[in-house]
Amino acid sequence: MKIKVYTLEDHLKESLKNPEFRKAWEESEAEYQVSRALIAARIKQKISQVELAKRANTTQAVISRLESMSANPSVGLLQKIAQALNLKIKIQFE
């Protein structure tokens, strides 16, 4: 007997058929990209949220909110974090 496994990808594909869900999903793309890039850069440099916060002159809670997509950061804050990671930010419209 074969058991059909319902994966996260299956669920997402089904959910994206709902226009309201699709709109919310697409609107969260920018926050997702910021979160993903921040986490990847921090992990690559092997530093904690606390250490990054100290370097960027902010708090660990701010870094956590950015990484969990619970904040809408200013460009100034993103610049401070980029400098703390010895990186530059690049913003583009498509």
Secondary structure in CASP SS format (residue, H / E / C, confidence):
PFRMAT SS
TARGET T0000
AUTHOR 0000-0000-0000
METHOD secondary structure of the structure
MODEL  1
M C 1.00
K C 1.00
I C 1.00
K C 1.00
V C 1.00
Y C 1.00
T C 1.00
L H 1.00
E H 1.00
D H 1.00
H H 1.00
L H 1.00
K H 1.00
E H 1.00
S H 1.00
L C 1.00
K C 1.00
N C 1.00
P H 1.00
E H 1.00
F H 1.00
R H 1.00
K H 1.00
A H 1.00
W H 1.00
E H 1.00
E H 1.00
S C 1.00
E H 1.00
A H 1.00
E H 1.00
Y H 1.00
Q H 1.00
V H 1.00
S H 1.00
R H 1.00
A H 1.00
L H 1.00
I H 1.00
A H 1.00
A H 1.00
R H 1.00
I H 1.00
K H 1.00
Q C 1.00
K C 1.00
I C 1.00
S C 1.00
Q H 1.00
V H 1.00
E H 1.00
L H 1.00
A H 1.00
K H 1.00
R H 1.00
A C 1.00
N C 1.00
T C 1.00
T C 1.00
Q H 1.00
A H 1.00
V H 1.00
I H 1.00
S H 1.00
R H 1.00
L H 1.00
E H 1.00
S C 1.00
M C 1.00
S C 1.00
A C 1.00
N C 1.00
P C 1.00
S C 1.00
V H 1.00
G H 1.00
L H 1.00
L H 1.00
Q H 1.00
K H 1.00
I H 1.00
A H 1.00
Q H 1.00
A H 1.00
L C 1.00
N C 1.00
L C 1.00
K C 1.00
I C 1.00
K C 1.00
I C 1.00
Q C 1.00
F C 1.00
E C 1.00
END
